[in-house]
Structure formats: structure tokens, C-alpha cells
């Protein structure tokens, strides 16, 4: 029986003409589901929400979750916990410092996303389309790099969800545009502090304020760099 991962990767090759560097069998042992969690005073922030998202992705990719996986006692006072769960049920924990951002600039990438790509909707180790953007973010050039889909709609940043403010109302791209439903994004929508809508580059230019948000860094106001 063909696994969901094999089917999805096959579809990537067929639809987008992506040439993978290795075969599925070589990718699978390293492929993992990721949760990046803020630790404050040795407590996991949004613990329940991260667990629920992890469960949904594990069910989608047919990953087993070991009992007691979530009995994690953070080894640091204030930091970022990166959890990666693998197909065999094993998992890795890594503690990272929460470094202040080096830039408040964002730009729109020339890379176009396909909203039918299932990997956009799950946080995993397989996100090659964001690789170059993450290098630019880590270098301090940008706070984040934004991406559009084939329909010309803004989707998300390489490491955060996008929010814009117009007439005092916060908007965020619709899930159907092709993006990860971030924990902070989900919270803001559920508490009616943000509304989903289709966001075009033209609407982005008209925004009174632009924000990038995730559950680790919160909501940060950014400035769009004109190309």
C-alpha cells in the first residue's frame, strides 16, 4: 500500500516538476512532524493547542504517538523547544535561545506556492520552498519572507502567519490560500480578534499596518520592503 507521504511526494513531482534529491525511502527516515513551542518559566505556552495540532498531523501522516510523549518537563527557564516526531514513534527535543529579531523588514518572494500542496498545511521537516527564505531571515536581512499562491493571494511567511490592519480590523489570509494554521493565528481567529480573507499584494500595500505572528514570537509589526 502506498503511504500518504509517498503519494504526496509523487504528486509534487507530477504537478510541480520538482526533482527530489533522493527517493522517498531515503526521505522517510528523516521526515518528521515539527512543533516549535515557547517555554516561559519552565512552562509550555499553548501546550494543549500544540498537542492537538501534533495529533492531527500524526493522524494524517499515519505516525504513531508514544504514550507519555507530552509529559515533557522543559530543561530551561525561558527558551524555544523544538520537538520533532518521526514515523517510528521516536522523537527529538532541542532547546534553542529566543534571540531578538535582527530586522523588522519583510519582502514578498518570487517563489509561488501551490495551495493543493498538502505539506503547506502541516508543520514538518519537509519545506524546501522556504529554504532560501530561511537563510535570509537567519542572516538578519529580513524578519520574514512572504509567499503568494498561483492565484496571486498572499499565503504566509516562511516562519510566521501574516496579518494586516485595515480600518482598525485585523485580517489574515484564508486557510484555503495554502498555509499553516499557526497556533497564534488560530487563537486570534477563535477569539474574534482576526478575520480570514483573501489578501492580494495590492491589499497588502494598502494596509495601515502589517504584522507577522507565531506562538513563539507573538505578533510583531513589520515593514514591507518595496522591490
N, C-alpha and C positions, 0 to 999 in steps of 0.2 A: 504494500500500500504506500502511495506517495504521501509524504508528510506535508503539512501546511507550509513549512519553511521551504521545502524543495519546490512546491508548486508556486509559491510567491516569487522565489528567485528565478524560476523558469519564466514566469510572466514578465519579470523585469527584463530578462534577456530578449524576449519576444517583442514586448511593447516598446521598450526604450532603446533597444540596441546596445545595452550595457554589456561590455565584455568583462566578466568577473576574473579576478586574478587567480582564482583556484576553483575547484569543483565543490559542489555542495558538501560532499563528505568531508572535505578539508575545512570548510567553513563551520559546520555544525558544532564540532567540539569547542570552538571558541565563541560561538554565538551565545549571547546571554541577554536576559531581561534586566534592565537597569532601574534603580530608584536612587535618586540623589536627595538626601534628607538633611535639613538643618538641625543641628544639635545645639540647644541652649540650656545652660545649667544642667548638663548631662541628661536632658530630656529630648526625645524625638518630637520635633514640631510637625503637626499634621500626620501623626503616626497612623491613625485609623485610615485616613484618606490614601496614604501611600500604600498601605497593606491592601486596600480594596483594589487599587489600580494594578498592583502586582498580581493579585489573584485573577483579575480579568485577562491580563496579558498571558499569564501562565496557562489559563484555560484555552485561550486562542491558539497558542503555540504547542499545546499538549505537554507542558512542562510540569513535573511533579513538584510540590512544595513540601519540604520536610517539616514534620511537626516540630514546633518549638523554634522555627526559623525566626519568628518575630519576638522571641524573648531576648532581644538584643539589649545589652547594657553598654551604652557608649563609654569608650575609654578616654574621652576627652570632655572638657568642660563646655567649650564653645568651639564648634568646628562644622565641617561638612562630612557626612557619612555617605560613602558611595557603596551601594550594595549591588552585586551582580549575581544573578541566579542562572545556573546552567541546566542543560537538558537532563543531565543525570541526577539533578536534585542538589548537587553541591553548590556552594555559594562562596563568594569572596567579599570581604569587608575592607574598605580602605578609608582612613581618616585624613581629611585634607584641611588645610587652613582656609579660613574665609578671608581672602585678601580683598582689599578695597579695589574698585574698578580703576583702570588707568585712563579711561576715556568716557565721555558721555555722548559720543557720536555714533550714529547708525547710518548704514547705507543699504541700498537695495541691490541684491546680487543679480548678475546676468543669468545665473543658473535657474532654469524653470522647473518647477515641481509638477508631478502628475498626481492629482488628487485621488486616483484609483490605486496608488501605491500603498499597500497595507502597512508597510513599515513606518509611514508617516504618523500613524495613529497609535503606535506603541513605542515606548522608550526602550531601545535596545542598543547593543554594541554595533549594530549594522546601520550606519548612517553615512555612507561615503559621500553623499551630495553636500554634506556640511563640513567636510574635512578641511577644505581650503579656508572656509569662513572661520572655523575654529582657530586655525593658525593665526589669522589676522586679529582675532579677538585676544588670543593669548599674548600676542606681541604688543598689545596695548593700542593698536591702531583704531579699533572700534569697540564700543560697548557690546554691540551685536550687529549681525548682518541679517537683513530681512529678505524673504523669498516670496515670489509670486508663483501662481499656478498657470496652466495653459490658457485659462480663461481671463488672465490678467488681473486676478484677485490676489491681494496680499494674503499670505498664509500665516507665517510665524517667523521668528528669528531662529538662528542656529542654536541658541541656548535659552530662549525665553519666548513667551507669548507677547503679542503686540496689542496695545490698547491706544486708542486715540480719544481726545476730548473735543466735542463739538457742542456748543451752546450749553456747556455745563454737564453734558451727558457722556458717560464713558461707553465706547464701543470696542468690540473685539471681533476679529474675523470669525465667520461661521465655521463650525467643525467640518462641514461638508467641503470647505475650500481645500482641506488637506493639511491637517496639523495635529499636534499632540494636545490632548485636553489636559493642560497643566493643572496642578493641584491648586495654585493660586487663582488661575482662570476659573476653574470650576467653582471655587468658593465665592468669587466676586459675582458670578452669574447666579448662583443659588441664593445669595443674599441681596440680589437685585441691585447690585452696585455697578454692574456692567451688562450691556446688551449685545447679543450677537447680531452681526450684519455683514454683508459683503463690503469689503473695503478695497477700493481701487487706488492706484498710485495718485490719481487726481484728488481723491478724497483725503488721502494722506497729506498731500500738500496743503489742503485747506484746514487741517486740524489746528485747533488752538494750542494743543499740547499733545506730545507723543510720549508714550511710556512703554517700557519693556518690563515684564514681570514674570517671576517664578517664585516657588515656595522657599527657595534658599535666600535670594537677594531681595525679595519683596518687589515693590513697584518703584521703578526708577525713571525719572523724567529724562528723556534723551533729546538730542538734536539731530535732525535729518541733514546729512551732508549732501548737498546738491552735486550732481555729477556734471 
